[in-house]
Amino acid sequence: MTYRSKEKPAMYVPRKGCRFCIDKDLTIDYKDVKGLQKFISNYGRIESRKRTGNCVKHQRKVALAIKRARILALLPYVNK
């Protein structure tokens, strides 16, 4: 005999809009270190789309800019 627990209804959480789609003046550039640090965790990992709220197109551009900045030693690979 199995017992079923009462399932809770899923909570509705409104999605954040992509900040680059909303504000067309924002640009993604590997030289903008302060702007790119918003998309990096405390450990130096690139944050996911779910966490940052970026769309697919802009998340790819952000990831590429972070990787380029790391190669040029503008951003660290790992924070300790």
N, C-alpha and C positions, 0 to 999 in steps of 0.2 A: 504494500500500500504506500503510495507516495502522497506527500503533503505539499500542496502548492501555497506558496506565500502570495500575499496580495501584491500585485505589481503596481508600482507607482507610475502615474502618467508622466510621460517625458516632459521636461521643462522646456519652455520655449525661450531661447536666447537669441536676440536679434544679432545678426552678423555685422561686424564692423565693415565699413566700406574701405576699399583700397585707397590709401591716402594719395597715391599717385594718379589714380583715375579721377578722384574728386577734385584735386588741385592740379591743374595742368601745368602750372609754373614750376612745380617741383621736378628736379632732374636727379637721375641716379648717376653718380660719377665716382670713380675709384679714388679720386683725390680728396673727396669730401669725407674725411675720416670721422668727424663728429656725427655726421648724418648716418654713416654706416654702422657706428657703434650701437645705434638703437636696435639693430637687427642681429646683434651678437649677444649670446648669453654670458653669464659671469665666467664660465669656463672656456669661452672662446669659440663656442659652437654657433653655427648659423641657425637662427630661430626658424621654426616652421611657419608655413602660411597660416595655419590655424591660429598660431599665437600672435603673429604680426598683423594679420588681417589683409595681407596683400593678395592681389589676384595672381593667377598663374604667370601671366606675361611679365609682370613687374617683379615677382619673386625670383624668376630666372635672372632678370637683369641685376637685381640686388645681389644674388649669390655670385654672379660673374664679377661684379665690381668688388665684392669682398675678397674673392680669390685673387684678383689682380692686385689689390692693395696689400695682401699678404705677401705676394711674390716680391713686391717692391719694398717690403719691410715697413709699410705704413701702419699695418695692423698686425698684432701678434697671432700666431697660429694657436697658442695655448696660453691662457691666463692662469697663473698660480696664486 
